[in-house]
Amino acid sequence: MARDYYGILGVDKGASDSEIKKAYRRLARKYHPDVNDTEEAAEKFREISLANEVLTDPDKRRIVDMGGDPLEQPQGFGGAPGGGFGDIFEAFFGGGGQRGPRSRVQPGADALLRTRITLEEAFAGAKKDITVDTAILCDVCEGTGSKSKAKPITCSHCGGMGSVQEVQRSFLGNVMTTRPCHVCNGTGEIIPDPCEKCAGDGRIKARKDLTVNIPAGIADGMRIRMAGRGEVGPGGGPAGDLYVEINVAPHPVFVREGNNLHVTAKVPMLDAALGCDVELEGLDGNPTTITVPAGAQPGQQVHMAGAGMPVLRAEESYGDLIAHVDVQIPTHLDSHTREVLEKLRDHRNDTAAIHSEGESESMFDRFKNRFRR
């Protein structure tokens, strides 16, 4: 079903060129990415740019008035664009399947940028300033590509078809081939007075400073989409999107696994036996107390529900903090300490034993080995 280009711009079918341009400029001021950075506005800006490009072109507008859509591309054999049997037949036997010119105004490409943040910034959320080299709308010709902002004229070399036919000799004899016109680059139009700043492309290279809103709970490798912040397209076409990939730097204390945070609690042997509290500074800067129970074993885990990372886009929802007890055995004993420990050993009458084959490693060992790989 053909798009309602008149309805997109909010004009009647009998609207003049000046009325169409006026409606486009009014809507562009409202929805341009530099004014409105929402995804809805970016999509609306793409729509009105395409509608303006179609309705200000007499040939394309005539197709619209006949009930068609000039931007719909014909499909090749089997539904795939180009490369079908018809193309092969036409190349060898000169069938007259003319594809028509391509639009001079094209959507811009998406762009990808990477930025590095700390785990604290991932925990609390942050605003990061970034600089991107991209293509923006030419400020001299306002995307028209013309020094005088005049409409393109029909290419005299191809007669506005966007392609030319050539006869080539082959083992089958003379073969008629169709190639994109080298004068207009397949658009069927040329700009008689190209803008000196953008050379008729309607866009220029520039460096832009942007601010990225990083939500709390974002994880390493995730991407943030900034609609309409990518490259402006050829001919001043609508801009693509900018994707910012987040790289979270390793933290000296915490290891993140999903929404959970893992830490190693180094506990002296006697504190592990008697129980103790271990304090550490949380990612929010506030002190957190881990209570190690009496008799804690090496590798034992202490869970603190709701003390982990915030769940992305889920208010008041957090993962857990998991402390892995690392019992510290003293290696150098003074005479008094040795005497006390010997009395304790005699009192408990504990006996050393050999580790039996087949006994599984501790949970903490498995966790450490997983993160070493």
C-alpha positions as CSV (number, residue, x, y, z in Angstrom):
1,M,0.0,0.0,0.0
2,A,1.4,3.4,-1.1
3,R,2.4,5.8,1.7
4,D,0.3,9.0,2.2
5,Y,3.0,11.5,1.5
6,Y,0.5,14.4,1.6
7,G,-0.8,13.3,4.9
8,I,2.7,13.0,6.4
9,L,3.3,16.7,5.7
10,G,-0.3,17.7,6.5
11,V,-1.0,19.3,3.1
12,D,-3.7,18.8,0.5
13,K,-3.1,17.1,-2.8
14,G,-3.4,20.3,-4.6
15,A,-0.8,22.1,-2.5
16,S,1.8,24.2,-4.3
17,D,5.5,23.6,-4.1
18,S,5.9,26.6,-1.8
19,E,3.2,25.2,0.5
20,I,4.9,21.8,0.6
21,K,8.3,23.4,1.4
22,K,6.7,25.6,4.1
23,A,5.0,22.6,5.7
24,Y,8.3,20.6,5.6
25,R,10.3,23.4,7.2
26,R,7.7,23.8,10.0
27,L,7.8,20.1,10.8
28,A,11.6,19.9,10.5
29,R,12.1,22.6,13.1
30,K,9.9,20.5,15.4
31,Y,11.4,17.1,14.8
32,H,15.0,17.7,13.8
33,P,17.4,15.6,16.0
34,D,19.2,18.7,17.1
35,V,16.0,19.9,18.6
36,N,14.2,16.7,19.6
37,D,16.4,13.7,20.4
38,T,13.6,11.1,21.0
39,E,13.3,8.0,18.9
40,E,9.7,9.0,17.9
41,A,11.0,12.4,16.6
42,A,13.8,10.8,14.6
43,E,11.3,8.5,12.9
44,K,9.0,11.4,12.2
45,F,11.9,13.4,10.8
46,R,12.7,10.5,8.4
47,E,9.1,10.4,7.2
48,I,8.8,14.1,6.5
49,S,12.2,14.3,4.8
50,L,11.1,11.4,2.4
51,A,7.7,13.0,1.9
52,N,9.3,16.4,1.0
53,E,11.8,14.7,-1.3
54,V,9.0,12.9,-3.2
55,L,6.5,15.7,-3.4
56,T,9.0,18.3,-4.6
57,D,10.0,16.1,-7.5
58,P,7.5,16.4,-10.4
59,D,8.0,12.9,-11.7
60,K,7.8,11.3,-8.2
61,R,4.8,13.4,-7.3
62,R,3.0,12.3,-10.5
63,I,3.5,8.7,-9.5
64,V,2.0,9.5,-6.1
65,D,-1.0,11.2,-7.7
66,M,-1.6,8.1,-9.8
67,G,-1.8,6.0,-6.6
68,G,1.8,4.6,-6.6
69,D,4.9,4.9,-4.5
70,P,8.0,6.1,-6.3
71,L,10.3,4.8,-3.5
72,E,9.1,1.2,-3.7
73,Q,11.9,-0.8,-5.4
74,P,11.0,-3.6,-7.8
75,Q,12.0,-7.1,-6.7
76,G,14.1,-9.6,-8.6
77,F,13.3,-13.3,-9.3
78,G,12.2,-15.1,-6.2
79,G,11.5,-11.9,-4.2
80,A,15.2,-10.9,-3.8
81,P,16.3,-7.5,-5.1
82,G,18.2,-7.8,-8.3
83,G,20.3,-10.7,-9.5
84,G,17.3,-12.7,-10.8
85,F,16.8,-14.6,-14.1
86,G,15.2,-11.5,-15.6
87,D,18.5,-9.6,-15.1
88,I,20.5,-12.3,-16.7
89,F,18.1,-12.5,-19.7
90,E,18.2,-8.7,-20.1
91,A,22.0,-8.6,-19.9
92,F,22.3,-11.1,-22.8
93,F,19.3,-10.4,-25.0
94,G,18.6,-6.7,-24.3
95,G,15.1,-7.0,-22.7
96,G,13.8,-3.6,-22.0
97,G,13.2,-4.1,-18.2
98,Q,14.1,-0.6,-17.2
99,R,14.6,-0.2,-13.4
100,G,14.4,3.5,-13.3
101,P,16.6,6.1,-11.5
102,R,17.5,5.7,-7.9
103,S,16.7,8.5,-5.5
104,R,19.3,11.2,-5.0
105,V,18.3,11.5,-1.4
106,Q,19.2,8.5,0.6
107,P,18.9,7.6,4.4
108,G,22.2,8.1,6.3
109,A,24.2,5.2,7.7
110,D,24.2,4.2,11.4
111,A,27.4,4.8,13.4
112,L,29.1,2.9,16.2
113,L,31.2,4.5,19.0
114,R,32.7,2.9,22.1
115,T,33.1,4.5,25.5
116,R,34.6,3.2,28.8
117,I,33.1,3.6,32.2
118,T,33.8,2.5,35.7
119,L,31.8,-0.1,37.7
120,E,30.7,2.7,40.0
121,E,29.2,4.6,37.0
122,A,27.5,1.4,35.8
123,F,26.0,1.1,39.3
124,A,24.7,4.7,39.7
125,G,24.2,5.6,36.0
126,A,26.1,8.5,34.5
127,K,26.2,11.1,31.8
128,K,29.3,10.8,29.5
129,D,30.4,13.4,27.0
130,I,31.6,11.9,23.7
131,T,32.9,13.3,20.4
132,V,31.9,11.8,17.1
133,D,33.2,12.5,13.6
134,T,30.1,12.2,11.3
135,A,28.3,13.7,8.3
136,I,25.9,16.6,9.1
137,L,23.5,18.6,7.0
138,C,25.4,21.2,4.9
139,D,24.7,24.6,6.5
140,V,25.2,26.5,3.2
141,C,22.8,24.7,0.9
142,E,20.6,23.2,3.7
143,G,21.0,19.7,2.1
144,T,19.8,20.6,-1.4
145,G,23.3,20.3,-2.8
146,S,22.7,23.5,-4.9
147,K,24.4,26.8,-4.4
148,S,21.2,28.6,-5.2
149,K,19.0,25.9,-3.6
150,A,17.4,25.3,-6.9
151,K,15.8,22.0,-7.9
152,P,18.0,19.4,-9.7
153,I,17.5,19.2,-13.5
154,T,17.0,16.1,-15.7
155,C,20.3,14.5,-16.7
156,S,20.7,15.1,-20.5
157,H,23.0,12.1,-20.9
158,C,20.5,9.5,-19.8
159,G,17.3,11.5,-20.2
160,G,16.4,11.1,-16.6
161,M,16.4,7.3,-16.7
162,G,19.4,6.9,-14.4
163,S,20.9,4.3,-16.8
164,V,22.3,4.0,-20.3
165,Q,22.4,1.1,-22.7
166,E,25.6,0.0,-24.4
167,V,26.3,-2.6,-27.0
168,Q,29.2,-5.0,-26.3
169,R,30.6,-7.7,-28.4
170,S,30.8,-11.2,-26.9
171,F,31.0,-14.8,-28.0
172,L,27.2,-14.7,-28.4
173,G,27.4,-11.7,-30.7
174,N,26.4,-8.2,-29.8
175,V,25.0,-7.9,-26.3
176,M,22.9,-5.0,-25.1
177,T,23.8,-4.1,-21.4
178,T,22.3,-1.5,-19.1
179,R,24.6,0.4,-16.8
180,P,24.1,3.3,-14.3
181,C,24.6,6.6,-15.9
182,H,28.1,7.9,-15.0
183,V,27.1,11.5,-15.3
184,C,24.3,11.5,-12.7
185,N,25.4,8.4,-10.9
186,G,22.1,6.7,-11.6
187,T,19.8,9.3,-10.1
188,G,18.6,10.7,-13.4
189,E,19.2,14.2,-12.1
190,I,22.1,16.6,-11.9
191,I,22.7,19.8,-9.9
192,P,23.7,22.6,-12.3
193,D,25.3,24.8,-9.6
194,P,26.8,22.5,-6.9
195,C,27.3,23.9,-3.5
196,E,30.9,24.7,-3.0
197,K,31.0,23.6,0.6
198,C,29.6,20.1,0.1
199,A,30.3,19.6,-3.6
200,G,26.6,18.9,-4.2
201,D,26.3,16.1,-1.7
202,G,24.1,18.0,0.7
203,R,26.2,17.0,3.7
204,I,29.6,17.8,5.2
205,K,32.0,16.1,7.6
206,A,32.0,17.6,11.1
207,R,32.9,16.8,14.7
208,K,30.0,16.8,17.1
209,D,30.0,16.8,20.9
210,L,27.2,14.7,22.4
211,T,26.1,13.6,25.9
212,V,25.2,10.0,26.5
213,N,22.8,9.1,29.3
214,I,24.0,5.8,30.7
215,P,21.3,4.0,32.8
216,A,22.1,2.4,36.1
217,G,22.7,-1.3,35.8
218,I,24.1,-1.3,32.3
219,A,26.5,-4.2,31.6
220,D,29.7,-4.5,29.6
221,G,29.1,-4.8,25.9
222,M,25.6,-3.3,25.9
223,R,24.8,-0.6,23.4
224,I,22.8,2.6,23.8
225,R,20.9,3.8,20.7
226,M,20.8,7.5,20.0
227,A,18.1,7.9,17.3
228,G,18.9,10.3,14.5
229,R,22.5,11.0,15.7
230,G,24.2,9.0,13.0
231,E,25.3,10.2,9.6
232,V,23.1,12.5,7.5
233,G,22.4,10.7,4.2
234,P,23.5,11.7,0.7
235,G,21.4,14.5,-0.7
236,G,20.6,15.7,2.8
237,G,18.7,12.5,3.6
238,P,17.5,11.7,7.1
239,A,20.3,10.8,9.6
240,G,20.9,7.2,10.7
241,D,21.3,6.2,14.4
242,L,24.3,6.4,16.6
243,Y,25.0,3.3,18.8
244,V,27.3,3.7,21.8
245,E,28.8,0.5,23.0
246,I,29.6,0.4,26.8
247,N,32.9,-1.0,28.0
248,V,33.0,-1.4,31.8
249,A,36.5,-1.4,33.3
250,P,37.5,-4.2,35.7
251,H,37.1,-3.3,39.4
252,P,39.9,-4.0,42.0
253,V,37.4,-5.3,44.6
254,F,34.2,-6.4,42.9
255,V,33.6,-9.0,40.2
256,R,30.2,-8.7,38.4
257,E,28.2,-11.7,37.3
258,G,24.8,-10.7,35.9
259,N,23.3,-8.5,38.6
260,N,25.3,-10.1,41.4
261,L,28.5,-8.8,42.8
262,H,31.2,-11.1,44.1
263,V,34.0,-10.1,46.6
264,T,36.7,-12.0,48.4
265,A,36.6,-11.6,52.2
266,K,40.0,-12.4,53.7
267,V,39.3,-13.6,57.2
268,P,42.0,-14.6,59.8
269,M,41.8,-18.2,60.9
270,L,40.6,-17.4,64.4
271,D,38.0,-14.9,63.2
272,A,36.7,-17.6,60.8
273,A,36.3,-19.9,63.7
274,L,34.7,-17.4,66.1
275,G,32.8,-15.3,63.5
276,C,33.4,-11.7,62.7
277,D,32.2,-8.6,60.7
278,V,34.1,-7.4,57.6
279,E,33.5,-3.9,56.4
280,L,34.0,-2.7,52.9
281,E,33.1,0.4,50.9
282,G,30.2,-0.2,48.5
283,L,30.0,1.0,44.9
284,D,27.8,3.9,46.2
285,G,30.5,5.0,48.5
286,N,28.6,3.9,51.7
287,P,30.1,1.3,54.1
288,T,28.7,-2.3,53.9
289,T,29.1,-4.9,56.6
290,I,29.5,-8.6,55.8
291,T,28.8,-10.8,58.8
292,V,30.9,-14.0,58.6
293,P,29.4,-16.7,60.8
294,A,31.3,-18.7,63.3
295,G,33.0,-21.8,61.9
296,A,33.1,-20.4,58.4
297,Q,35.1,-22.7,56.0
298,P,37.4,-21.7,53.2
299,G,35.3,-20.9,50.1
300,Q,32.1,-20.6,52.0
301,Q,29.7,-18.0,50.6
302,V,27.9,-15.3,52.5
303,H,24.9,-13.9,50.6
304,M,23.6,-10.4,51.2
305,A,20.3,-10.1,49.3
306,G,19.7,-6.8,47.5
307,A,23.2,-5.5,47.9
308,G,24.4,-6.1,44.3
309,M,23.9,-4.2,41.0
310,P,20.7,-2.5,40.2
311,V,18.6,-4.4,37.6
312,L,18.5,-2.4,34.4
313,R,15.3,-0.4,34.0
314,A,13.7,-2.0,37.0
315,E,13.3,0.5,39.9
316,E,14.3,-0.6,43.4
317,S,15.4,-4.0,42.1
318,Y,18.9,-5.2,42.9
319,G,21.0,-8.3,42.6
320,D,22.9,-9.9,45.6
321,L,26.3,-9.3,47.1
322,I,28.2,-12.6,47.5
323,A,31.2,-12.7,49.8
324,H,33.6,-15.7,49.3
325,V,35.4,-16.4,52.6
326,D,39.2,-16.8,52.1
327,V,40.6,-18.1,55.5
328,Q,44.0,-16.7,56.1
329,I,46.4,-19.2,57.8
330,P,49.3,-17.6,59.6
331,T,52.7,-18.6,58.2
332,H,55.1,-17.1,60.8
333,L,54.4,-17.8,64.4
334,D,56.1,-16.3,67.4
335,S,56.7,-18.7,70.4
336,H,53.7,-17.5,72.4
337,T,51.3,-17.9,69.5
338,R,52.6,-21.4,68.7
339,E,52.2,-22.4,72.4
340,V,48.6,-21.2,72.4
341,L,47.8,-23.0,69.1
342,E,49.4,-26.2,70.3
343,K,47.3,-26.1,73.5
344,L,44.2,-25.5,71.3
345,R,45.1,-28.5,69.1
346,D,45.7,-30.7,72.1
347,H,42.3,-29.6,73.6
348,R,40.4,-30.3,70.4
349,N,42.3,-33.5,69.5
350,D,41.8,-32.8,65.8
351,T,43.5,-35.2,63.4
352,A,44.9,-34.4,59.9
353,A,43.5,-36.4,57.0
354,I,44.3,-37.0,53.4
355,H,42.0,-35.6,50.7
356,S,40.1,-38.4,49.2
357,E,40.0,-39.0,45.5
358,G,36.7,-37.9,43.9
359,E,35.9,-35.1,46.4
360,S,34.7,-32.1,44.6
361,E,36.4,-28.7,44.7
362,S,34.9,-25.9,46.7
363,M,32.4,-23.5,45.3
364,F,34.9,-20.6,45.6
365,D,37.5,-22.6,43.7
366,R,35.1,-23.2,40.9
367,F,34.2,-19.5,40.9
368,K,37.8,-18.4,40.8
369,N,38.7,-20.8,38.1
370,R,35.8,-19.6,35.9
371,F,37.0,-16.0,36.0
372,R,40.6,-17.0,35.4
373,R,39.7,-18.5,32.0
